[in-house]
């Protein structure tokens, strides 16, 4: 099945955050999260990367803006999710977002196909 654009906020499940990642300054990837009234569990991390940008106050420094994760869930779906370092606005304070989903055969989470993207898979890391 093709990768589908989602662009919706996800809600991390309390107590499922990766504290080890937070101790190194990164966001703690939630091992469980809710999206569209369904709970998903992260089984494997396929790939991680960061999106950076210049300082907004004029210094020459570069800052991490988004932390990206490509994961496989317990339902067999491959998802790209990201964490925004700063919330988008005072009204929309969500920081975790589901960017795309490549549903395993037979899964239908009520998503719709807006934009098709090419999957980019690399080595995988099993979540304990």
Secondary structure by P-SEA (a helix, b strand, c coil): ccbbbbbbbbbbcccccaaaaaaacccccccccccccbbbbbccccbbbbbbbccccccccccccbbbbbccccccbbbbbbbbccccccccccccccccccccccccccccccbbbbbbbcbbbbcc
